């Protein structure tokens, strides 16, 4: 057992870890590096896509059967591909219509770690919340702590509310069946980290986690990487947003509708979306329907440096989400000095700060209001400069990965003390 001052040996789990879009991969990448910077030993166990990790961090691939791959989603694996209990679990859950990766990954994690009790002081689960993670604590007797960025039950409610038919609602109900498992696992863990006061309340309500077991540790940003670039000019009429998944919660359809309204009088407007376009998906259909094909660009697989350049090229960054448990893209844009137009969905006001001071806020799910706020900001260069600078100052004063790692280690040590 680790003492209160010696370096810790940490197994960090994530069932998915997209390197540049999607909060899970970014969280794991930067938290692992910051933990190593503090002198701790970190090994990451990840399903694909794998996060990019520091050279000092050991990465263990725990690959799924990749049923939801980008080239052939919803494929049924062949029987010859089933080589482990986790493979059988994954296909079985998929056959029942639910998203199988959190459960199957947790089984793989249990199989990989159950005999490594002496190698790690603690296991940190990044929101898989599968039964296998619970077994690591209850059966293998390895202390576990989990981060819940926000409860996926919120995604479920929003997707159900936006479903176009009864059949679609029934399909979504089955697909989100794994949230019942996540509620059960979260409720039984001794200690849970979350990233905002808003997520704290949502987890207490939806996952029924006792409040005295939850602790807030906000995520961070690297202000030396995400920084204003004086040599990069802002492009007139250029907007930027991030959409890691084509789901209702991200609110991209409302931004696209706002863009279509604005282009009637502002034909120069152009939107860059950091994320992959899903052919045949909701956003692609909206772009085609609104005639925006030549005015919306999707960017994926680029370097951090290029993402920073894109933020610096934009006059406004837009976060149109119906709900966010925190929002890394918001603070990355703010760190670059790019003024942010955001909704008041979930934790966004808590993150970006007061309207008109460090960000510009609108109600979620209102494309008219979003269009009006964007137009108002585009017409006021002095306001954009003031809000952008204030947003940068807010990020520098409140968030860094060093502080996230330091406070996370405090939670590790508190969790370990509970078993003494």
N, C-alpha and C positions, 0 to 999 in steps of 0.2 A: 504493500500500500504506500502511495506517495505521501511524503510529509508536506507541510504547508509551504515549503520553500524550494524543494528540489524540482528540476524539470520533469514534466509529465510526458507519458507515452500515450499518444492519442490516435485512435482509429476513427476516421471521419468518413461517414457513409453518405452517399447520394445516389439515388436510383437513376438519375439523369443529370448530365453536367454540361449542357451546351456552353461553349467557351465564351461567346460574346453576346448572346441574347438569351433571355431567360434568367431569372434571378438565381436559380440554384447553382448553376455552373460558376457564375461570377462570385457568388458568396463563398463557395468551397475554395475556389482558386485563391482569392485574396485573404480569406481567413486562414487558410493553411499556411500561406507565406508569412503572414503577420505572426502566427503562432511560432513558426520556426525562427523568425527574427527575434522573438522573445526567449529563445533557447530551448523550446520544446521539440519533441520528436513527433512527426505527423506522418501517418500513412493513410492514403485516400483509397477507399473501395467504391468503385463506381460502375454503374451500367453505362451503356453507350447512349448518346454521344458522351465521350469522356471530357472532363474539364482539362484545361491546360494548367499544369502545376509547376511550381518552382523546382529547380533541379535538386534541391535538398529534400523534396517531398517524394516519398515512394508512392507510386500509383499502381493499384491492383485492379485490373479490369474484371468485373463480374458481369459479363455480357448477357443480356436477355436474348430471346429468340428474334428480337427486332421485328415484332409483328406490326408495329406502327412506324416502320421506316418511311422516309420521305418519298421513295421511288415507287413502292408497292404497298401502301398502307392497308391494314386489315387482311394481310395474307394469312392463310392457314398453314403452319409449318407441317412438313412431312413427318411421318412417324419415325423415319431414320434420324431426324434431328433431335429426338427426345433421348437425352443421354444422362439425365439426372432427375431427382425428385423435383427440383425447381422447374425444370422444363415441363414436366407433367403438370405441375401446379399452374404454370403460366398458360398452357394450352387449355387446361380445364376451366380456368377462370374466364379466358377469352371466349370459350365455347358457350359459357353461360351469359355472355353479353356484357361483362364488366371489364373495366380497365385492369389488366392483370399485373402491370409492372411493379407497383409498390409491394404487393404480397410476394411475388416471385423473387424480386430482388432481396427482400428480407430473408427468404429461405436461403438464397445463395450466401448472404452475409453470415447467417448462422452457421452454415456449413464451413465457410472460410475461417471463422473466428472462434468457434466453440472449443477448439483445442489450443487456443493461443492466450489462455488466461494470464500466463506469466509474461506475455509480451506487451501488454497494454494496461495502463491504469484506468482508462475510461474509453467508452465508445460514445461518439457523438453522431446521432442520426439526424440527417438533414431532411426531415419531413417525409420519409417513406412510411413511417408509422405502421409497419407490417408486423404480423404475428411473430415472424422470425426474430425481429429486434427485441420484442418482449421476451422471447425464449432465451436470448443472450443474457438478459438480466435475471430471469427467473430460474432458468435451467443451468446455463453455463456459469452463472454467478459473476458476470462481468458488469460493473456499474455502467448504466446507460443514462445519457441525457439527450434530449431531442430539441431541435429548433423547429418551430412551427411559424412560418412566415405569415400565413393566415389560414384559416380552416377552408378546405376545398369545398365544404358545404356551401360556402358563399358562391363559388363558381356554379355549383349545382343549381342553386336557387335562381341565379341570373340566367343561366342557359334554359332552364325550364320556363321561366317567364317569357323568354324570347322565342320559344319553340313555335314553329309554324303550324303544327298539327298535333292531334292526339297521339298519333303513331310516333311522332318525333319525341313527344314528352315521355312516352313509355320507353322508347329506346334510351333516352337520356337517363331515365330513372334506373335502368339496369346498368348502364355504363358507369354511373356514379355510385354503384353499389359498394365500391371499395371504401367509401367514406364512413360506412358503419364500422368497418374494421379500424379505420384510423381513429374514430371516436373512442372505441374500446381500448386501443393501445394507449392513446394519449391520456385517457382517464386513469390508467393503471401505472403510468410512469411516476417516479418519485419527484422528478424535477424537469420543468419545461422552460425553454427560452423562447421568447417571441420578440418581435422587432419594433412594436409600437403599442401605444396605449389603446388604439382602436382595435388592433388584432387581439390584444389581451382580453378585451370585453367580448369580442366575437368568439374566441376560443372558449371562454368561460360559458357562454351561452350555448354554442353549438356542440362542443366536445365535452362539456360538463367537467372540465378540469378544475379541481379546487383552486381558488385564487392564491392560496398560500403556497402552492407548488409552482406557480408561474412567476417569471422574472423577465423584465424588459431589458434587452441589449440591442440597441439600434445598430443597423449595418453601417458601413462606411464607404468612403471613396478615397482614391489617391489624388489629392489636390495638386501634386506635382506632375502627375500624368494627365489628368483632366484639368487643363489649364487654358487660360486665354492665350491665343497665338497672334501676336500683333502683326505678323507677316501675312496672315490669312485675312482676306477681305470678306465682309458679309455680302452675300449675293441678294440683290433686291428681290423681294417676293418669295424668298426661299424659306420653307418650313421643314421641320424634321420631327419625327416621332419614332417610337420603338414599339414593335408588335411581335413578340416572340411566338405567339400562337393566335390562330384565327378563331378567337372565341369572343362571345358577346361581352364578357367582363372588360376587355381592353378598350371597347368603345370606338374602334377604328372606323366603323361604319358611320358614326356621327361626325367624325372628322372629315371623312370623304364627302358626306353630304354638305358639310360646311364649306369645303373646298369648292364644290360644284356651284354653290350659291355665290361665293366670292368671285369666282372666275368670270361671272357675267360682266363685272365692272373692272376686274383686275386680271386680265388674261395672262399676265406674266407669272402668276403664282405657280409654284412647283413644290411638290411634297416628296421628301425622301423618307422612306420607311426602313429603319434598321430591323431586318428580319426577312424571312423567306416567304415569298408569295406562294400560297397554296392554290394550285390550279383547280378551278371548279369550286373553290371555297366561297364563303360568304363575302369576303372582301373583294376577291377577283370578280365575282358577279356584280357587286356594287360598282366597281370601277368601270366595267363594261357598260352597265346600265346608265351611268352618269356621264359617259363619254370622257373619262379621265385617263385613258390608257397612255397618252403621251405626256401626262402631267404628274404621274406618280411613279416613282422609281423605288424598287426594293433592292436593298444592299445587304449582302450576307457574306460571311467568310473573310472579312477584311481584318486588318490589324487594329490594335487599340489606337495606334497613331492615326490611322485613317478615320476612325470613329471620332477622335478628338477634332480632326480637321473638319469633318462634316458638321459637328456641333458649331465650330467657329465660322463656318460658311453660312449658317442659317441665321435669319433675322429673328426667328422665334422657334423654340422647341415647344411641342404640344403634347400634353398627357391627357387624352380624352377618356380615360378609364371610368367605367361605372363604379369600380371598387379597386383599391390597392391596399395591401397590407403594409407597404412602405413605399416603394418605387425607387429603385436604383437609377433608372434612366433619368428621373427628375433631378436627382442630386448630381448626376454626372453632367447634365446640361448646365445646371446652376454653377457647378465648379468651373466650367469653361467660360463663365460670364455670359452665357446665352440666356436671355429672358425666357421664362417659362409661363405658358398659358396652361393651366391645369384645372381639372374639375375638383369639386369638393367630395369626391367619392372616397369612402373609407378613410384611410390615414393621410390622404394627400394634404389637407390643410395643416395637419400636425407636422408634416415633413417640409413642405415648401414655404410655410410661413404666411404672414398676413397679406391679404389682397391689396395690391397697389404699392406694396413695400418691397417684398422679396419675390413675389410672383403675382400673376394675374389669374383670378379664380372665377369659374362659372359653375353652375349646377350641372351634374352629370345627366347624360341622356337628352340633351337639348342642342340640336345642331344649329338652330337659329341663334341662340345665345352664344354658342361657340364661335360662329361666324362673325357676330357683332364684336366680340372681344378681340378676335384676331385682327379685324379691320381697324378697330380703335387703336390697337397697339402698333400696327404697321404705319399708321398716320402720325405717330408720335415718337420720333427718333430719340428725343431727350429722355422720354419715359423709359424706352427700351434700355438705354444706356444706364440709367439710374437703377432700374430693377435688376438688370443683369449684374451690375457691380455689387448690389446689396445681396443678391442671391449667392454670389461667390463668397462674400464675407460670412454669410450664414453657414455655408458648408465648411469653410475653414475653421470656424469657431466651434462647430458642434459635432462634426463627423470625420473620423479617419479610421482606417482599418487597424491602426495601432491601438486606438481606444477600444474598438470592437473586440480585438483579440484579448486585450488586458482584462476587460470586463467579462469576457467569456471564460477566461481562466479562473476568475473569481467564482464563477458558477460551477466550473469543474471541481474546484477544491471544496466548495460547499456541498456538492453532491457526494464526493468521496467521504466527507466528514459524517454524512448521514449513515454510513455503513460501519462506522467505528464503534 
